[in-house]
């Protein structure tokens, strides 16, 4: 992975960084925690301008966020709500989806902005934003600000650490795993709740059978 990132950055410069961060926002296993510190290290060596790398990374992040936002908008709340009512759809109930929409309506701006600086969440946050049809201009502004801060931080750390740029990835790697574990745990909780609700509904819907009393003579 490192050799490939090196080759892309050295061959394409800021465009290469932008392309890698674009992929990072769509395919989380390609981590910006490894890409941007490495880019900062190469900038410190004088190979590229740190500002151009930062701009390329920010443009790539926003472009990648648009892809997942578009996917969420295509799915739409109504379609997801209808799917959540199906018996085979175990990821969420309609009530959970409604609660999620209410929470996003109340805290969506802060969630989109803050998640841009959290591994894994910075990618997936675009989906609920698209589902909720957050105004595109607001989504773009929040995504640009959050991504610009995150990119500047990691590029700056790579610049300062020099040959030890990989320390950033080693430090933030466990954070990514922790967030992934929490996301998996949340999915498990939602599935269990949906299955329990379905079982309870099936139990309530069963006809009550009572024994026929014997007639005494």
N, C-alpha and C positions, 0 to 999 in steps of 0.2 A: 504494500500500500504506500509506504513512504517513498520508495523509489519511483512509483508511478506518479505520485503527487509532485515530486521533485521534477520529473521530466515534463509534466504538463505546465507547471509554473515557469520553468526555464525556457520552454519552447514558446509559450503564448503570453507570458507576463500577466498583466492585469486581466486580460481576456480569459486566460486560463484559470485564474483565481475566481473570476466571476462564474465561469462554467462549473467549476467544482462546487462552489457554494450554491449555485442553482440546483445541482444534483443533491447536495446535502439537504436542501429544504424539501426534496421529494423522496429521497432515499436516505433515511437517517443513518444507516450503517456507514455512510461516507461522512465522517465527523469533521465539523469545522474546527473542533479543538485540536485537530492535527494539521489541518490545511493552513489556517491563518497564522499560528505561531511560526510555522515553517516559512510562510510568505514574509513575515516580519524579519526573520533571520536572513533571508535572501536580500531583503531591502537594506538591512544593516550592513551587509557586505558590499553594497553599492550596485547590485545587479539591477534593481528596479527602484522606482520611486514609491515610498510608503503610501503617499497620498493616492497615487494611481491604483495601487493594490487595494486600498481601502474603498475607493470609489467602485472598482470592479466588483469587489465582494458584496457591497451594498446593493448594487444594481442586480447582481445575481440572486441575492436573497429575496428581493422584492419580486423578481420575475418568477422564482420558484414558488413563492407564496401565492402568486396569482393562479398558478396551476391548481393548487389544492383548494383555493377559494372558489375557483370555477367549478371544481368537482362538487364541492359542498352546495353551491348554488344550483347546480344541475340536479342533485338529489332533492333538495328543497325540504322544508319542514313538513309540508303536507304529505309528501311521499314517504318520508321516514315515519311520520305519525301513523300512516296507514299500515306500513310494514310492521311497526311495533305492536299493532293489534292482531297480527297473524300468530297462530299457535306455534309455528315453526321458528319465529323470530325470537331468539332467546337473549339477545344482547341488552335489550331494554324494554320496559313496559311503556305504554303511552303516558302514564303518570310521571315516570322518571323523565321522559322526554319533555313533558310540559314543565317540570321543575327545572330542568336544564335550560330551557328557553327563558324562563323567568329570571334565572340567575345570570344568564348571558345578557339579557336586556338591562339588568341593573349594573353589572360589573364588567361588561364586555370590553369597554375601552381599556380599563386597567389590565384585564386579562390578556388582551392581544399585545399590549405594550410590554408588560412584564414578562410574558412567556418567550419573547424574542431573546431573552438572556438566560433561558433555562434549557439545558440539553433535552432533546427529543420534543419537548412541548413547543419549541419554536417552530417545529415543522407542522405538527398536527393541529395547532391552534387555528390555522387557516381554514380547516374544514368546518368547525362550528361557526366561524365568522361568515363563511359562505352560506351555510344552512340558514343562519339568522338573517341573511341578506343585509349585513352591515353595509352602510353606504360606502361605495368603492373609494371615494376620496378620503374619507376618514380612515378606512382600512389601510390605504396606501401611506398616509401620513404616519399613522401609528407604527406600521411595519417598518417604514424607512427609519424613523427615529430609533426604535428598539434595535433594529439590525445594525444601524450605524454605530450605536454605542457598543454592542457586542463585538462587532468587527474591529473597531478601534482598540478595544481592550485586548483582544487576543493578538492582533498584529503588534501592538505595543509591547506586550509581554514577550513575544518572539524576538523583537528588536533588543529588548533589555537582556534577555537570557542568552542570546547568541547561540553557541553550539549546544546549549542545554535547553533549546526550545521545546524538546520532546517532554520536558517536565510538566508542561501545561496539560498535555494530553493524559499523562499519567495521573495528574491530580484531579482532572475533571472526568476521567473515565468512570470512576466509581459513582459519580453523581448521575451520569447517564444510566448506569445499571440500576441505581436506586429509583430513578424516575420511571424507568421501564418496568421495574418490579411493582411499583405503586399502581401504574396504569394497568398491569396485568391483574393485580389484586382487585382493582375497581371493576374490571370486566367480569371477574369471577363472582364478585358480590352481586352485580347486576343480573348475571345469568341465574344465580341461586335464587334471588328474589323473584325473578320472572317464573321460574319453575315452581316455586312454592305458591305463588299467586295462582298459577294455572291449576296446581293440584287442589288448592282450597276451593277454587271455583268449580272444579269437577266434582268435588265432594258435596258441595252445596246443591249442585244441580242433579245429584242422584235421587231418584224417586224413593221415598220412604215406604218400606214394605212392612206391614204389621200382620201378625198372625190372625187368621180368621177365628173368632171365638166360637167355641162349641155351644150348641144349643142344648140346654138341659131339658130333659123330659120328665 
